[in-house]
Amino acid sequence: MKFKLLKLLIPALLLINIAGCNTTPSHVIVAPQVYLSPSNQLLYKQAHLNVVDMRTSNHIVQILKKDTAATIISAERRLEDIVQDILIKQWQQQGMSFTYSAENTINVTIEKAIISVDQESVSYTTQSEIIIKITIDNKKQTLTSSFKNRAHSEGALQADITVLEGEFNQHLTTLLKQILTSKDIKSFL
């Protein structure tokens, strides 16, 4: 009797376990890995930094399926806080200090940051795009630069959120490194 009960319970538990693994996560973890060598390139430079997310919606991933409402997944932390923390840390390692009374005002605008997934029954395609605009005003002149990263991918079956999260972090890392190593920005500061 116990053996028959076990034979029925084990497949049922396996199905519940598999169904539980198939749920969409409630958020993605945005954690770009930006490591630049410390330097004195910006020693004695001061700036005030403002980071603003101008997107109309704060989600990072949107999954579109035919005849189904879109699934949207936001970042665990606010994107502008993540970008600001990384920029401050990396620019401080290059010698810059941050104060509200600085002549240089750096405005960072997140214009776009999204991975759009078009989910079909047995395949998917993704479009990823991140656009960040930097405006630096030193009370005499203004420098404006836009940094963009676009990507496209395709896959079989269902999009894996963990893979999409990793791709987004990689693209954001690349973009932030471009900003931090920009010769135009460094010479303007």
Order of alpha helices (4+ residues) and beta strands (2+ residues): alpha-beta-beta-beta-beta-alpha-beta-beta-beta-beta-alpha-alpha
